[in-house]
Amino acid sequence: MEYVYILPMVEVLVFNVITLDHCFKRKYSKFKMVAVFFFFTVLCILPAALFKRDVFNGDGKFSIFGFLYIIPLKFLYDEKIERLFLNMCMSWTYTLGILAVSIQMVYLGDFLNYDLSLIIIETVLFLATFIPFRNYVIPKYIYIFQNMHDFRKTQFRYLEISVYFNFFTLFILHIIFLYSERNLLQIVVLAIFLASNYLFYSIVYEVINSSVKINELEKKVSDDALTGLGNRVQMMRHIRILIEENQVFSIMFFDLDRFKLINDQYGHDVGDRYLIHFGKVCSDELKDNGKLYRYGGDEFVAIYYGVLTEEIADTIAQCKNWDKDAPCEFNQVSAGFVVCKPPYAVKDPSILLKQADDIMYRNKLNKKMRYKEKK
């Protein structure tokens, strides 16, 4: 029974590892992971045990010491250091909270055997709370950070800071209560803090879940059902944003040549695949330099970031990589473009599109690429 005082901390470590394992993608088998955690724990606990109660007295020192586990976590899981540390704080908030409540209950109960009473009470609390924590809190937490990309970086940072703040607030509360006169109110405060912490995650989850659903609906409305490209609504919104931000950009209008012949000769199924393939090939040509939209029927519009030259426009329109996985031969495309620079005399996207369309139509007649610069 000499080393019973170590068991509460070992139990905290075990539940931390189990919690974190639900949050990340493993690199290795479960056996290898258990082995690594076991040997790392032995290496950590044996030296620490030499200090006896200086480390394992429940004052939170071992919680800080436990952040060394970021070393095996980085080795065992496919995740960034920042995300690992963030999830460790979330996990430690739960396990340190259970430890803090257990210690206060032992002190309040005035049990004869402190170490044995602590491990029994802590185990009961873990068994009573871990399954709800694993089934309800952890999935919401994971969902929150998987879908935070829908929000601005500053909002993501605020959420990160709140996780760190919650952990260190609990740590400070635990230290204060540990060296204060024992009373039931301390347990109540800790319980309320933990409950409010996870209520906060539930609220954030609902906000982000609603945002994700709204974004999915917007995507359905603003995406072309056949090609998966943005549709006219999304394109107009994109142009307005570029104008509002005083960006230099170009609008390139495409009209597929003799597309009706494709439908007549091969059927509408091949015609649909022709449209899809053109969207893919043209998007690949644009890469990160712009975005392609389906305007309607056999017409497409590309938003090019910066000044589009005739040489670049010709390269895009040629679709040099057409033959790979093509449903049939390429019948060429007519195109025309305008370059838009601030200050804008014309801020109506429909007028700019009309100008690009007019140039495309003239080029369709004489098959010569031209461009008009709009200032």
C-alpha positions in Angstrom: 0.0 0.0 0.0 3.1 2.2 0.1 2.5 3.6 -3.4 -1.3 3.9 -3.4 -0.9 7.7 -3.6 0.4 7.3 -7.2 -2.8 5.6 -8.4 -5.0 8.6 -8.7 -2.5 10.3 -11.0 -2.1 7.1 -13.0 -5.9 6.9 -13.4 -6.0 10.5 -14.5 -3.3 9.7 -17.2 -5.2 6.6 -18.4 -8.5 8.6 -18.8 -6.6 11.4 -20.6 -5.1 9.0 -23.1 -8.5 7.3 -23.7 -10.1 10.8 -24.2 -7.4 12.0 -26.6 -7.5 8.7 -28.6 -11.1 9.6 -29.5 -10.0 13.0 -30.9 -7.2 12.0 -33.3 -6.4 9.7 -36.1 -3.9 7.0 -35.1 -0.8 6.3 -37.1 -0.1 2.8 -35.6 -2.0 -0.2 -34.2 -3.6 0.0 -30.8 -1.1 -2.5 -29.4 1.9 -0.3 -30.4 0.2 2.8 -29.0 -0.6 1.1 -25.7 3.1 -0.1 -25.5 4.4 3.4 -26.2 2.2 5.1 -23.6 3.0 2.4 -21.0 6.8 2.8 -21.3 6.6 6.6 -21.5 4.4 6.6 -18.3 6.9 4.3 -16.5 9.7 6.6 -17.5 7.8 9.6 -16.2 6.4 8.1 -13.0 9.6 6.4 -11.7 11.7 9.5 -11.4 8.7 11.5 -10.2 8.0 8.8 -7.5 11.4 9.6 -5.9 9.9 13.0 -4.9 7.0 11.1 -3.4 4.3 13.5 -2.3 6.1 16.6 -3.6 4.7 15.6 -7.0 1.7 13.4 -6.2 0.1 15.5 -3.4 -2.8 16.5 -5.7 -1.9 20.2 -6.0 -1.8 20.0 -9.8 1.9 19.8 -10.3 1.5 16.5 -12.1 -1.1 17.9 -14.4 1.5 20.4 -15.7 4.1 17.6 -15.8 1.6 15.6 -17.9 1.9 18.0 -20.8 5.1 16.1 -21.6 2.8 13.5 -23.1 2.6 15.8 -26.2 5.9 14.0 -27.2 4.4 10.5 -27.7 1.1 12.1 -28.9 2.9 13.8 -31.8 4.6 10.5 -32.6 1.5 8.4 -32.4 -1.2 10.6 -34.0 -1.4 12.5 -37.3 -2.0 16.0 -35.9 -0.3 19.4 -35.5 1.3 20.3 -32.2 -1.1 23.2 -31.7 -4.1 21.0 -32.1 -2.6 18.4 -29.8 -2.0 20.9 -27.1 -5.5 22.3 -27.5 -7.1 18.9 -27.1 -4.8 18.1 -24.1 -6.2 21.2 -22.4 -9.8 20.1 -23.1 -9.0 16.6 -21.8 -7.1 17.8 -18.7 -10.0 20.1 -17.8 -12.2 17.1 -17.5 -9.7 14.8 -15.6 -8.3 17.6 -13.4 -11.9 18.5 -12.6 -12.7 15.0 -11.5 -9.4 14.9 -9.4 -10.2 18.3 -7.8 -13.7 17.3 -6.8 -12.5 13.9 -5.5 -9.9 15.6 -3.3 -12.5 18.0 -1.9 -14.9 15.2 -1.1 -12.1 13.2 0.7 -11.2 16.3 2.8 -14.9 17.0 3.5 -15.5 13.4 4.5 -12.5 13.4 6.8 -11.6 9.7 5.9 -8.9 8.0 7.9 -7.0 6.6 4.8 -6.7 9.6 2.5 -4.9 7.8 -0.4 -7.3 4.8 -0.5 -10.4 7.1 -0.2 -9.2 9.3 -3.0 -8.6 6.5 -5.5 -12.0 5.0 -4.7 -14.0 8.3 -5.0 -12.1 9.3 -8.1 -12.8 5.9 -9.8 -16.5 6.2 -8.9 -16.7 9.7 -10.4 -14.8 8.6 -13.6 -17.1 5.6 -14.0 -20.2 7.7 -13.5 -19.1 10.5 -15.9 -16.8 9.2 -18.5 -19.4 7.5 -20.8 -21.6 10.6 -21.0 -18.4 12.7 -21.5 -17.2 10.4 -24.3 -20.6 10.0 -26.0 -21.9 13.6 -25.8 -19.1 16.1 -25.1 -16.2 14.7 -27.1 -18.2 14.3 -30.4 -19.4 17.9 -30.1 -15.9 19.1 -29.3 -14.5 17.3 -32.4 -17.3 18.6 -34.6 -16.6 22.2 -33.5 -13.0 22.1 -34.5 -13.6 20.2 -37.7 -16.1 22.8 -38.9 -14.5 26.0 -37.6 -13.2 26.7 -41.1 -16.6 28.3 -41.8 -15.6 31.0 -39.4 -13.0 33.7 -39.5 -9.5 33.0 -38.1 -10.1 35.5 -35.3 -13.2 33.6 -34.1 -11.2 30.4 -34.2 -8.5 32.0 -32.0 -11.1 33.2 -29.5 -12.3 29.6 -29.2 -8.8 28.3 -28.7 -8.1 31.0 -26.0 -11.3 30.0 -24.2 -10.2 26.4 -24.0 -6.8 27.4 -22.5 -8.5 29.9 -20.2 -10.9 27.2 -18.9 -8.1 24.8 -18.1 -5.9 27.3 -16.3 -8.9 28.8 -14.5 -9.7 25.3 -13.1 -6.1 24.8 -12.2 -6.0 28.0 -10.2 -9.3 27.2 -8.5 -8.0 23.8 -7.6 -4.9 25.3 -6.0 -6.9 27.9 -4.1 -9.4 25.4 -2.7 -6.6 23.0 -1.8 -5.1 25.4 0.6 -8.4 26.9 1.9 -10.6 25.9 4.7 -12.7 22.9 3.5 -16.5 23.4 2.9 -19.2 22.0 0.6 -19.3 25.2 -1.4 -16.0 24.4 -3.0 -17.3 21.2 -4.4 -20.4 23.1 -5.7 -18.2 25.8 -7.3 -16.1 23.1 -9.1 -19.2 21.2 -10.3 -20.8 24.4 -11.6 -17.6 25.4 -13.3 -17.3 22.0 -15.1 -20.9 22.0 -16.0 -20.8 25.6 -17.4 -17.6 24.7 -19.4 -19.4 21.8 -21.2 -22.6 23.9 -21.6 -20.4 26.4 -23.4 -19.3 23.6 -25.8 -22.9 22.7 -26.4 -23.8 26.3 -27.3 -20.9 26.7 -29.6 -21.8 23.3 -31.2 -25.3 24.4 -31.9 -24.1 27.7 -33.4 -21.6 26.0 -35.7 -24.0 23.2 -36.6 -26.6 25.8 -37.7 -23.9 27.6 -39.7 -22.9 24.4 -41.4 -26.5 23.7 -42.4 -26.9 27.2 -43.7 -23.7 26.8 -45.7 -24.9 23.5 -47.1 -28.1 25.1 -48.3 -26.3 28.0 -49.8 -24.0 25.6 -51.6 -27.0 23.8 -53.0 -28.5 27.0 -54.2 -25.2 28.5 -55.6 -23.7 25.3 -57.2 -24.5 23.9 -60.6 -26.1 20.5 -60.1 -24.5 19.0 -63.2 -20.9 20.2 -63.2 -20.4 21.0 -59.5 -19.1 24.4 -60.5 -20.5 27.6 -59.0 -23.6 28.9 -60.8 -24.5 32.4 -62.0 -25.6 33.5 -58.5 -22.3 32.6 -56.9 -20.4 34.1 -59.8 -22.2 37.5 -59.5 -21.5 37.5 -55.7 -17.8 36.8 -56.4 -17.6 39.7 -58.9 -19.3 42.1 -56.5 -16.8 41.1 -53.7 -13.8 41.7 -56.0 -15.2 45.1 -57.0 -15.9 46.1 -53.3 -12.3 45.1 -52.4 -10.9 47.1 -55.4 -9.2 44.1 -56.8 -7.8 43.8 -60.3 -9.4 40.9 -62.1 -10.5 39.6 -65.5 -13.8 38.1 -66.7 -13.5 35.5 -69.4 -16.7 34.3 -71.2 -16.8 30.9 -72.9 -19.3 29.4 -75.4 -18.7 25.8 -76.5 -18.6 25.6 -80.3 -21.0 23.2 -82.0 -22.2 21.8 -78.7 -25.6 20.9 -80.3 -23.8 18.6 -82.7 -22.3 16.7 -79.7 -25.8 16.1 -78.3 -27.2 15.1 -81.8 -24.3 12.8 -82.6 -23.6 11.1 -79.3 -26.7 11.7 -77.2 -27.4 13.9 -74.2 -25.6 11.7 -71.8 -22.3 12.3 -73.6 -23.3 15.9 -73.9 -23.6 16.2 -70.1 -20.2 14.5 -69.7 -18.8 16.9 -72.2 -19.9 19.8 -70.1 -18.5 18.2 -66.9 -15.2 17.4 -68.6 -14.8 21.0 -69.9 -15.4 22.3 -66.4 -12.7 20.1 -65.0 -10.1 20.7 -67.7 -10.7 24.5 -67.7 -10.6 24.6 -63.8 -7.3 22.7 -63.9 -5.9 25.2 -66.4 -6.9 28.1 -64.1 -5.5 26.4 -60.9 -5.3 28.9 -58.1 -5.3 31.8 -60.5 -9.0 32.0 -60.8 -12.4 30.2 -60.6 -14.7 28.8 -63.3 -18.5 29.1 -63.2 -21.2 27.6 -65.3 -23.3 30.5 -66.7 -25.9 28.4 -68.2 -26.4 25.8 -71.0 -23.0 25.6 -72.9 -21.7 28.9 -71.5 -19.1 29.3 -68.8 -17.4 32.2 -67.1 -14.0 32.3 -65.6 -12.9 34.9 -63.0 -9.2 35.4 -63.4 -7.2 37.1 -60.5 -5.2 39.8 -62.1 -4.6 41.0 -65.7 -5.4 38.3 -68.2 -3.3 38.4 -71.4 -4.3 37.1 -74.8 -1.6 34.5 -74.5 -2.9 33.1 -71.1 -6.5 33.3 -72.4 -5.6 31.4 -75.5 -3.9 28.7 -73.4 -7.0 28.3 -71.2 -9.3 28.2 -74.1 -7.3 25.5 -76.0 -7.9 22.9 -73.2 -4.6 21.1 -74.0 -5.3 18.3 -71.6 -8.7 17.6 -73.1 -8.0 14.1 -74.4 -7.5 12.5 -70.9 -10.7 10.8 -69.9 -12.6 12.9 -72.6 -16.1 11.6 -73.5 -15.4 12.6 -77.2 -13.3 14.9 -79.3 -13.1 18.6 -78.4 -15.0 20.9 -80.7 -13.2 24.0 -79.5 -14.6 27.0 -77.6 -15.1 30.7 -78.4 -14.1 33.1 -75.7 -13.8 36.8 -74.9 -12.6 38.7 -71.9 -12.4 42.0 -70.2 -9.8 43.2 -67.7 -11.3 45.1 -64.7 -9.2 47.7 -62.8 -10.2 50.2 -60.1 -11.4 52.8 -59.8 -14.5 51.2 -61.4 -16.8 53.4 -63.5 -19.0 50.4 -63.9 -19.8 48.4 -60.8 -22.6 46.3 -62.1 -21.4 42.7 -62.7 -24.1 42.1 -65.4 -22.7 45.0 -67.5 -19.1 43.6 -67.3 -20.4 40.2 -68.2 -22.3 41.7 -71.2 -19.1 43.3 -72.4 -17.2 40.0 -72.2 -20.1 38.2 -73.9 -20.1 40.7 -76.7 -16.4 40.2 -77.3 -16.9 36.4 -77.2 -19.7 36.7 -79.7 -17.5 38.7 -82.1 -14.7 36.3 -81.6 -17.1 33.4 -82.4 -17.7 35.0 -85.7 -14.1 35.6 -86.7 -12.4 33.1 -84.2 -9.9 35.8 -83.1 -9.2 36.4 -79.5 -9.5 40.0 -78.4 -9.9 41.7 -75.1 -11.2 45.0 -73.7 -9.7 46.7 -70.6 -12.3 48.2 -68.4 -11.2 51.0 -66.1 
